[in-house]
Amino acid sequence: MGNRHGSALGERLVHESDVQKVESNYDKSQFKILVVDDECEIVDILHRILTNEGYTCQVCTEPQTAREWVSQKQFDLVLTDIQMPNMSGLKFADTIRRKDSQTQLAFMSGNKDIATLTTALNLEPVGFITKPFSQEKVHELVQRAFSHYCTALEKERLQKQLTSQLSATAKEMEFRSERLAAEQTLIHGIINNANFGMIATDTTGAVHLMNPLVSQMLGMPKIVDQSYVGLPLAQVVPPKIIDTLSRLMQEVLEDKALQEVDCIDGPNDTMLNIIAYPAFYARKISAIVFVVHDITEKKILQKQILQASKLASIGELAAGVAHEINNPLGFVMSNCNSLVEYLDAYKSYISALEENILSENCEQKNDTAKQQALNLRKELDIEYITEDASSLLEETLSGLKRMSKIVADLKTFAHADRVSPERAQVNTLLEDSLNLVKNQTKYNLEIVKEFSELPEITCFPNQLVQVFTNLFVNASHAVEDKGTLTIKTSASERAVTVSITDTGKGIPEKHLSKIFDPFFTTKEPGKGTGMGLSISHSIIEKHGGTIIVTSEVGFGTTFDIILPIQGLSDHSENKE
């Protein structure tokens, strides 16, 4: 049952103010008392008093017999007389104390000898009763002993409870430690084998985590034994990339949000996508995590897809372009044939004039030659030829210019994008796009142009022509018989807006959220790749703009394109 005579821990667990509450948890009948006195009358009185109060009490008048009882069973309190024949109460109590330090002792005596009392005190009794004694004194002493008993039991219970809790806590901590170690091993394994680079720093820029791949991506020496931990970021990564990482870190700390940038900062000018995001603890940023992807192959693939989309559009436009070129080519050839005949007539007329003018009888034949020349002029219709030749040449030149423009626009559209953006006029790009799709739109669309005066914007012109051309072709496909294509432009201080509206069959609402997804198309098989609007969306986003679609089935569709005037720097590198 543990030591009932005082442990510092126990004293803290059971405060004196809680003694009465503790006592109420225990039954007095469980408290076993042995009374030893050689006077029968006294043991009878004490037995009656104690049993009346609910205690379990046994009495004995022989110390030797009492000693045997104590050796056979556990008593919680032994109340013994000090002076008894055959064996003194002190010797009896000393025997008990040597055997069992848990049993409480109390003494009765009418002897006030100092030496005897001192010996008794050395046995650490719970109290004394002086003979003759009153019932109140007995009650007070036994109550004190019972309180010690209850307190000791409560201490023991709480100690067991605490030990159990500590054991459970220790096991839980051991389990959590093992789990944490396993999770850390797993996380480090995932990070070290990830197909992206990672760097983690604190808010001052000191590096705490870095995986092997990032050193390869950034052209750094191979990581050995985490020697980088605690070093400033500037001492770990190459100078070429530190400005980019420092700027991203500053933006994350200021905005408390994810930041992203594409840059050409890797070794051998590889293209990198770097994402920086904050890690929070107690609602404060505790770390910055950089995730690095090598996007060189992705960008090359995007260029190839963009160019393939252009080639697909060229194929779709080819028949119309051939028709557009064939019309002026027909009348140019006809005009050239007429001009050849006219030239033959001129040659005949001039030859006859020379023959008459240079003959020997020129003067005598002057009047006759003149009349012959006039007759020949009339016969050859020189006056009509002279007038019609000018008209034919003008028409021929116009047709040639038209063919040249179509071919030039087609070449411009098919050509790969320039490396750097240019200043361009959106209205002009719209006109160029309309010229490219003229053969596809002229049969079923009436073109309504409501162009406002616009400032030049910084852009990749070929890419915007690709967007406009794709939207015009889609509008032509959406209008089954006859319809209208309305193109409006407007400008604000910061942006240019282009609205392209057709009166076609419209797009169902369930499809509106998907039309910019790659490979999504509502056209019949073979009439669409599903990449046109996806690429158009990417191009507009690349220009820092937005493209918004609204549509109503049976009434038509409107695409609103908003392009920032300074969305691209004049000298920025093309990150595509």
WOCOR-V225363 format. One record per helix or strand. SS is the DSSP state (@ for helix, = for strand). FROM is the first residue (numbers start at 0). TO is the last residue. If there is no record, write none. Layout:
ss->{SS & SS}
from->{FROM & FROM}
to->{TO & TO}
This chain:
ss->{@ & @ & @ & = & @ & = & @ & = & @ & = & @ & = & @ & = & = & @ & = & @ & @ & = & @ & = & = & @ & @ & @ & = & = & @ & @ & = & = & @ & = & = & @ & @ & = & = & =}
from->{7 & 15 & 27 & 31 & 39 & 55 & 62 & 76 & 88 & 103 & 113 & 126 & 134 & 196 & 205 & 211 & 231 & 232 & 238 & 258 & 266 & 271 & 283 & 295 & 365 & 381 & 419 & 421 & 425 & 437 & 444 & 456 & 460 & 482 & 494 & 508 & 531 & 545 & 555 & 572}
to->{12 & 22 & 29 & 35 & 51 & 59 & 71 & 80 & 98 & 108 & 121 & 129 & 191 & 200 & 209 & 216 & 231 & 235 & 254 & 262 & 268 & 280 & 293 & 356 & 379 & 413 & 419 & 423 & 435 & 440 & 449 & 458 & 477 & 490 & 501 & 511 & 541 & 551 & 563 & 572}
